[in-house]
Amino acid sequence: MITIGNPENCTGCLICEMVCSFHHTHKFSRSNSSIHVNKDIFSLEKRAEIKIFYEPDKGKPVCDVCIGEEAALCVSFCPENLIKLERESEP
């Protein structure tokens, strides 16, 4: 599972969205990403809303934690190191 630490530190750069969309479609497009960042950079509130789609929603691709890649791309490319991958522990 992908987790987000301290969303208030998110700069809103959208790199996570771009690399995610590239993983799914080989195109850079926010609409093809399974992670969505909503941050108004002009707002006084610093917190970003970050949603990861694990279930189908409005045509968004479902997060597959970048199967086939060396690592989850959003984790690898987040310049603030806010996005982490937590493996589910076995019972």
GUSE-325874 format. One line per 2 residues: for each residue y, z, x of N, C-alpha, C. Coordinates in nm, 3 decimals, padded with zeros to 5 digits. Atoms other than C-alpha are relative to their C-alpha. Example, Ala and Ser with C-alpha at 12.3 -4.5 7.8 and 13.67 -1.06 7.14 Angstrom:
# residues 2
-00.119,00.000,00.089,-00.450,00.780,01.230,00.120,00.000,00.090 | -00.119,-00.006,-00.082,-00.106,00.714,01.367,00.109,00.073,-00.077;
END
This chain:
# residues 91
-00.117,00.000,00.084,00.000,00.000,00.000,00.124,00.000,00.089 | -00.128,00.005,-00.072,00.349,-00.081,00.120,00.088,00.112,-00.053;
-00.093,-00.106,00.041,00.591,00.213,00.115,00.135,-00.024,00.067 | -00.136,00.015,-00.049,00.965,00.228,00.168,00.054,00.138,00.033;
-00.062,-00.126,-00.038,01.124,00.511,00.362,00.151,-00.011,-00.011 | -00.146,-00.008,00.008,01.486,00.609,00.295,00.069,-00.130,-00.043;
-00.064,00.123,00.046,01.607,00.317,00.079,00.151,-00.003,00.021 | -00.144,-00.002,-00.025,01.965,00.433,00.142,00.034,-00.059,00.138;
-00.023,00.061,-00.131,01.923,00.302,00.499,-00.021,-00.151,00.000 | 00.019,00.145,00.011,01.840,-00.048,00.375,00.135,-00.069,00.011;
-00.126,00.072,-00.017,02.110,-00.289,00.489,00.016,-00.113,-00.100 | -00.006,00.110,00.096,02.024,-00.545,00.222,-00.008,-00.136,00.067;
00.006,00.126,-00.076,01.952,-00.815,00.482,-00.095,-00.103,-00.063 | 00.096,00.084,00.072,01.665,-00.957,00.267,-00.103,-00.070,00.089;
00.101,00.059,-00.089,01.453,-01.047,00.571,-00.139,00.023,-00.056 | 00.133,-00.029,00.056,01.156,-00.877,00.402,-00.035,-00.099,-00.112;
00.023,00.097,00.107,01.195,-01.106,00.100,-00.029,-00.139,00.055 | 00.017,00.135,-00.056,01.224,-01.419,00.312,-00.136,-00.018,00.067;
00.130,00.015,-00.067,00.916,-01.354,00.527,-00.115,00.011,-00.100 | 00.102,-00.010,00.105,00.718,-01.255,00.217,-00.016,-00.134,-00.072;
00.008,00.129,00.069,00.804,-01.578,00.041,-00.062,-00.106,00.090 | 00.059,00.095,-00.093,00.714,-01.773,00.353,-00.151,00.018,00.008;
00.145,-00.028,-00.001,00.374,-01.602,00.359,-00.068,-00.065,-00.121 | 00.062,00.050,00.124,00.306,-01.705,-00.002,00.012,-00.151,-00.017;
-00.025,00.141,00.035,00.456,-02.057,-00.012,00.042,-00.089,00.117 | -00.052,00.072,-00.116,00.567,-02.160,00.339,00.141,-00.055,-00.025;
-00.141,00.030,00.027,00.922,-02.173,00.201,00.076,00.133,-00.003 | -00.084,-00.119,00.006,01.208,-01.927,00.231,00.075,-00.001,-00.133;
-00.061,-00.005,00.133,01.301,-01.838,-00.128,-00.026,00.137,-00.060 | 00.015,-00.133,00.059,01.366,-01.499,-00.287,-00.089,-00.003,-00.124;
00.078,00.006,00.124,01.200,-01.618,-00.607,-00.150,-00.008,00.026 | 00.142,00.009,-00.033,00.868,-01.664,-00.425,-00.050,00.120,00.080;
00.034,-00.120,-00.075,00.858,-01.316,-00.274,-00.062,00.105,-00.092 | 00.056,-00.109,00.080,00.645,-01.025,-00.394,00.068,00.133,00.030;
-00.086,-00.117,-00.019,00.909,-00.780,-00.271,00.140,-00.041,-00.041 | -00.136,00.032,00.046,01.254,-00.763,-00.426,00.093,00.115,00.036;
-00.102,-00.098,-00.038,01.559,-00.585,-00.286,00.123,-00.023,-00.085 | -00.122,00.006,00.078,01.852,-00.507,-00.509,00.098,00.100,00.059;
-00.100,-00.088,-00.060,02.151,-00.370,-00.321,00.135,-00.067,-00.011 | -00.137,00.050,00.009,02.515,-00.417,-00.402,00.075,00.051,00.123;
-00.061,-00.042,-00.126,02.675,-00.412,-00.059,00.145,00.045,-00.016 | -00.138,-00.041,00.026,03.017,-00.355,-00.217,00.009,00.131,-00.077;
00.004,-00.124,00.077,02.907,-00.046,-00.411,00.013,00.120,00.093 | -00.008,-00.124,-00.077,02.980,00.307,-00.296,-00.137,00.065,00.015;
00.135,-00.055,-00.009,02.618,00.397,-00.364,-00.076,-00.077,00.106 | 00.066,00.062,-00.114,02.418,00.330,-00.051,-00.146,-00.037,-00.027;
00.142,00.017,00.025,02.071,00.335,-00.204,-00.034,-00.140,-00.051 | 00.051,00.129,00.046,01.882,00.008,-00.245,-00.117,00.024,-00.093;
00.119,-00.003,00.085,01.629,-00.054,-00.518,-00.094,-00.105,00.056 | 00.097,00.090,-00.060,01.318,-00.206,-00.367,-00.127,00.005,-00.084;
00.118,00.007,00.086,01.032,-00.324,-00.586,-00.103,-00.091,00.066 | 00.110,00.080,-00.051,00.695,-00.451,-00.471,-00.091,-00.032,-00.118;
00.080,00.045,00.113,00.493,-00.655,-00.719,-00.148,00.004,00.035 | 00.144,-00.011,-00.019,00.130,-00.542,-00.722,-00.075,-00.059,-00.119;
00.055,00.061,00.122,00.071,-00.688,-01.070,00.084,-00.122,-00.032 | -00.079,00.119,00.037,00.177,-01.030,-01.203,00.122,00.039,-00.085;
-00.122,-00.031,00.073,00.537,-01.015,-01.327,00.095,-00.119,00.011 | -00.098,00.110,00.007,00.753,-01.312,-01.432,-00.022,-00.105,00.109;
00.030,00.105,-00.096,00.576,-01.554,-01.200,00.010,00.039,00.146 | -00.007,-00.045,-00.139,00.626,-01.344,-00.887,-00.141,00.008,00.058;
00.131,-00.017,-00.062,00.337,-01.358,-00.640,-00.032,00.149,00.017 | 00.044,-00.138,-00.014,00.136,-01.038,-00.617,-00.015,00.032,00.149;
00.010,-00.042,-00.140,00.156,-00.844,-00.290,-00.148,00.007,00.040 | 00.136,-00.004,-00.053,-00.162,-00.906,-00.092,-00.002,00.062,00.139;
-00.018,-00.066,-00.129,-00.039,-00.711,00.213,-00.021,-00.102,00.113 | 00.004,00.110,-00.098,-00.026,-01.046,00.397,-00.139,-00.024,00.058;
00.136,00.036,-00.043,-00.397,-01.119,00.408,00.007,-00.127,00.084 | 00.001,00.115,-00.088,-00.460,-01.361,00.692,00.105,00.007,00.111;
-00.103,-00.019,-00.103,-00.162,-01.241,00.896,-00.043,00.115,00.090 | 00.031,-00.109,-00.092,-00.179,-01.011,01.197,00.043,00.135,-00.056;
-00.053,-00.122,00.062,00.028,-00.754,01.007,00.082,-00.041,-00.122 | -00.085,00.028,00.115,00.223,-00.728,00.682,00.137,-00.041,00.052;
-00.122,00.056,-00.058,00.528,-00.944,00.752,00.124,00.081,-00.032 | -00.118,-00.081,00.033,00.779,-00.725,00.567,00.008,00.122,00.092;
00.004,-00.115,-00.091,00.667,-00.433,00.785,00.044,-00.044,00.140 | -00.028,00.048,-00.135,00.686,-00.637,01.106,00.146,-00.040,00.021;
-00.133,00.058,-00.018,01.028,-00.789,01.041,00.117,00.086,-00.051 | -00.110,-00.085,00.047,01.229,-00.505,00.879,00.077,00.054,00.120;
-00.075,-00.044,-00.118,01.509,-00.445,01.132,00.029,00.150,00.002 | -00.026,-00.144,00.007,01.553,-00.085,01.013,-00.130,00.082,00.003;
00.132,-00.066,-00.001,01.176,-00.005,01.025,-00.019,00.093,-00.121 | 00.012,-00.079,00.122,01.192,00.123,00.666,-00.129,-00.025,-00.075;
00.116,00.041,00.078,00.886,-00.057,00.535,-00.125,00.033,00.081 | 00.123,-00.044,-00.067,00.547,00.093,00.620,-00.120,-00.042,-00.081;
00.127,00.031,00.065,00.189,00.004,00.543,-00.088,00.123,00.010 | 00.089,-00.114,00.003,-00.029,00.293,00.434,-00.136,-00.047,-00.051;
00.135,00.036,00.040,-00.399,00.223,00.425,-00.054,00.109,-00.091 | 00.058,-00.099,00.090,-00.582,00.387,00.138,-00.116,00.066,00.070;
00.109,-00.073,-00.065,-00.810,00.659,00.267,-00.124,-00.004,-00.088 | 00.125,00.006,00.075,-01.172,00.644,00.169,-00.043,00.141,-00.036;
00.040,-00.137,00.043,-01.313,00.937,-00.031,-00.110,00.058,00.082;
END
